[in-house]
Each structure stands twice: as C-alpha cells, then as structure tokens.
Amino acid sequence: MSAVNPISSPVDEVIPDRRDKFSFADYVGPVVVFLVFIGFWYLLSTVVLPEQKRFLLPTPHTVIKEGFFVWNSGERRGLQPILMSLWDSAKVALLGLGITIVMGMSLAVLMSSSRWLERATWPYLVAVQSAPVLALTPLIRALIDGTQTQRLLVVVLIAIFPIVSNTLFGLLSADKSQHELFTLQGASKWTRLVKLQFPAALPNIFVGLRISAGLAVIGAVVGDFYFRQGGVVGIGAQIDVYRNRLWGPELITAIILASTLGLVVFLFFGWVSRRAIGKWHIINRGH
Amino acid sequence: MNNSSSTSPSSTLLSFENVSMTFDDGTKALDNVSFGINASEFVTVVGPSGCGKSTLLRIASNLEANTGGTCSIDRNSIGYVFQDATLMPWRTVARNVELIAELHKLPKAERHQLAAQAIELVGLSGFEDKYPRQLSGGMRMRASLARSLVMKPKVFLFDEPFGALDEITRERLNDELLRLFQHEGFAGLFITHSITEAVYMSTKVLVMSARPGKIIAEFDVPFAYPRNHDLRYEAEFGELCGKISHALRGAHQ
C-alpha cells in the first residue's frame, strides 16, 4: 500500500461513555423501601391482626430473637436446621437451574432453526408454564423414582419457560441486514448461530436467566413440600413443619432465608450479565 | 487522470444483461436493465424511491435471484456496504472489521494484520477497542467500509451508505471513499438519492425510472480524479447535475 495517506483522525466525535456511576440515590431507594416494609410489618403484627391471631405474624424483633438468634433448640427448630435445609434446597435449585438452562436453550435453538418446530412446541410450552405443577405431584411420584429426581423435575417444569421464550426471542432478534452480511459470506447455519444469533440473543438470555433463577428457587421450595425423605429435608419441607405447628418466628425466618436465596441468585445473574454484555449493550431509559 | 491502475480497464467485472425482476407478489421491480462496470469504474444509479435500485445490488450479490436476463460477476470478490453500518454491537471496531475475514476462515494473525491495515485506511486508528455504541454515525460507516475492504474485493456494491449522515460527514466520507477507490482500483456500483453525490463520486451516472426500474439515461462524468470538494461548485459540475436532475424528473412521472 502506498500513495494514499490515511487522514490523521476523523473529526467526528467519539460518543462519551455514559455508564451509570455509583450514586447515593441507588442505595437510598432500597433502604427506604426496607424501612417502609418493616414499619408495615409492625403495623400488621401489633395493630391490624386481632390479638388472638398475632402468633401468625410475630413482630420483626421477635423473629430475629427467636428465629435468627437461636442456633439449635431441637425438633428442627433454630437457625442451624433452617440453614441446613436451605443449603439442601439451594443445591436442588441450582442443579435444576443448570438442567433448565441446558434444556431450555437447546430447545430455543432448535425452535429458532425451524418455524415448524416453533409452531409445534409453543402451545405446549405455554401449557407447561401455566399447568398447576402441584396437581401433577402424584403422577410425578408414580412415574419417577427418587426424591431428588422428582424435585429436579419440578424445578425444570416451573423454571423452563422464561429461558426458552427469552432465548428464542433473542435468537430471532438479529437484524435482517446482519443476516445478509453472513449470507453474503456463505456462512454456515452453525457459524450464523454462534457468531450472530447467540451474541445478539445474550441480553434476552440474561433476562430469561434472571427470571428462571428466581423460579428455580420457588420450584425447589415447592418440590420440598411434596417430595421429601428422612434426614435433612429441604427448606420447603421445613416451612411446612413450622406452618403445621404454628411456630411463627421459625416460619418467618425460613421464609426470609428462602427469599434471600432467590435474591442472591437473581443478583448473581445480574452481575454475570453486566460482566458479559455491559460493555456493549445499550440500555435506553428514555431520558 | 489518476485513476488508471494496473488492471486492464476493458475487463468487465460486473455486467447486467437484460436483467428483469418480478417479485413473488407480482411486483415488477426491474425491466430489461443492461449495463456493465469495468475495473476502476465507479457507476452510480440514481432514481426515485422504490424504483428497484437496491434490487440491482441484491441481484448482483445473489441475495435475490433475478427472474430474467443474466448478471455476471465474480461472486467471491464482492464487497457489500449496507445502508446502515450493520456492525455487531458486541464486537469492538477491530473485531468488527475482522468479521468477514473470520467468516472466510483466515488465520488469526493474517486477520489481525488485514484489519489493522483497513482500519488505518479508513482513518479509524486509535478507535480499535471502541464498541459501535461509542461511535458516531460517520465512524460506524467507516468501520463498515473497513470491514468490506479487508478481503480486497474487486467489486464494491454500495447501497446508499451515506444516506443517513449529515452533509459534512457525508462529503468527508465521499472524499474518503474516492481515495479508497483510487487506491484499491475496484469497480464500484453506488446507489444514492443525491445527484451531487452521484456526480462527485462517479465515472458514470445512470438514471433509473420509477417502478418497474429501467435505465432511462446515462451520463459520463468527465472530471479527473483526484477530485477536490470545490468541484461541487464549478459551473460544469452544476450543469451536469442539472441535466441529471432533469432526467430524474422525467423518471418520476
């Protein structure tokens, strides 16, 4: 190459990076909501509920004292047994989520490659999504051996829909001209999938992941209710015991910790998402 | 004349012979279009919206199959520049520019080297690690040009690439593209709405009629390369633009 001198630098400006920076307001919001929530809780448990029913919702400080600050008082009461069962459920939720992701994304890839398959499977996915999985528990028990497998199946059934729908939507979101660019180079279906459709789908995939992650935790807790065996039981089974015996503080503690698990998984995928696509994905808030 | 290159000017790199196009829904987009483009020729097609100008490019690149006539072109050596930059938002400028080389399975080192050259050629050095969202429209288009340049195609198809840019950016990119054209000696087929742009860029301007698209006038552009942007304000330039505008007005009827 000679004769041509590239011009030194384009005059056009580089668009400044306007990322969301750390801001005080980002943290004030959640704290305010938390305080409102605690206030509302006190109101319910000390004013709204009639006196003879207040055992159903002990005050926050009672929950902390009798739920969080009792390590193990036998009969599965105390923080230790709750944490043990939470861990048991977390394992089911995470393994189930892993299976859900693999199955859901594979299904979405298949559906994206064939309009026929998409049409054929879509109604049944929606049906699975809206089916009362609880009502299927006798059938699941009859068909499948092993508590663990039964619990995993419940997780997959409850969590798979958002993964499939969001991945599929994302895979089909690449621009026509981007596809044509690949067509012009004679790219194979696989190349197109890996280098165009999959990266284009990532923002949607992460939305699906975050929803499914929360649902996987719900699925694990629900699964515990119905499929349990001796020894360490899942948090759902634990909640069921507390509920039946009207052990308010333990019940609330277990519920809070189960929700926290869901929150942690949700935040984790949010973090992974920012790491993976934060650099290029544009978020438009309209202002 | 500065645009003579080693390639023999008589070698026709892209030719349309009686090409017609009727879409499945019965819309007749092109009617008996014939013309050819040699190496180091830059031909621009102007015409009313929806007259089938872009269809010419889509046929040349085999994105669509013509329903009549023949289009001859070496399909392995086409650069196609779309209306929008069509960059992959998840790739940096450097990785975007590499894309076509990557799709042709060139080894990594060669890819990097070709991409770096192309980036320099379009004046994007220093922006290799930026993502498309950090670039202005003009810079995205430069990146898009660089991506097409990497494989050094013999024929370049431009589908109104600068239509969405402001006038200053557009004129700058016109100059850039002409510089590349002289340097690389490719054959260019350019689609635009702008008569000034058409005359400024081309060795020849074709005027197309409204649907079904037909070539209704042909104008050779006599100005030598390299062209200076002040050329746009010379009398002879204006006169030619006037003639083309006149022909185009006929095309709209």
Chai-1 contact restraints between the chains, C-beta under 6 A:
chainA,res_idxA,chainB,res_idxB,connection_type,confidence,min_distance_angstrom,max_distance_angstrom,comment,restraint_id
A,V4,B,R179,contact,1.0,0.0,6.0,A-B,restraint_1
A,V4,B,H183,contact,1.0,0.0,6.0,A-B,restraint_2
A,P6,B,E120,contact,1.0,0.0,6.0,A-B,restraint_3
A,P6,B,L121,contact,1.0,0.0,6.0,A-B,restraint_4
A,P6,B,G123,contact,1.0,0.0,6.0,A-B,restraint_5
A,I7,B,G123,contact,1.0,0.0,6.0,A-B,restraint_6
A,P10,B,G123,contact,1.0,0.0,6.0,A-B,restraint_7
A,P10,B,M139,contact,1.0,0.0,6.0,A-B,restraint_8
A,D12,B,S136,contact,1.0,0.0,6.0,A-B,restraint_9
A,D12,B,G138,contact,1.0,0.0,6.0,A-B,restraint_10
A,D12,B,M139,contact,1.0,0.0,6.0,A-B,restraint_11
A,E13,B,S136,contact,1.0,0.0,6.0,A-B,restraint_12
A,V14,B,Q134,contact,1.0,0.0,6.0,A-B,restraint_13
A,I15,B,Q134,contact,1.0,0.0,6.0,A-B,restraint_14
A,S177,B,F82,contact,1.0,0.0,6.0,A-B,restraint_15
A,S177,B,T86,contact,1.0,0.0,6.0,A-B,restraint_16
A,Q178,B,T86,contact,1.0,0.0,6.0,A-B,restraint_17
A,E180,B,L63,contact,1.0,0.0,6.0,A-B,restraint_18
A,L181,B,T86,contact,1.0,0.0,6.0,A-B,restraint_19
A,L184,B,S61,contact,1.0,0.0,6.0,A-B,restraint_20
A,L184,B,Y80,contact,1.0,0.0,6.0,A-B,restraint_21
A,Q185,B,I100,contact,1.0,0.0,6.0,A-B,restraint_22
A,Q185,B,L103,contact,1.0,0.0,6.0,A-B,restraint_23
A,A187,B,L103,contact,1.0,0.0,6.0,A-B,restraint_24
A,P199,B,W90,contact,1.0,0.0,6.0,A-B,restraint_25
A,W280,B,P89,contact,1.0,0.0,6.0,A-B,restraint_26
A,W280,B,W90,contact,1.0,0.0,6.0,A-B,restraint_27
A,W280,B,Y131,contact,1.0,0.0,6.0,A-B,restraint_28
A,I282,B,R133,contact,1.0,0.0,6.0,A-B,restraint_29
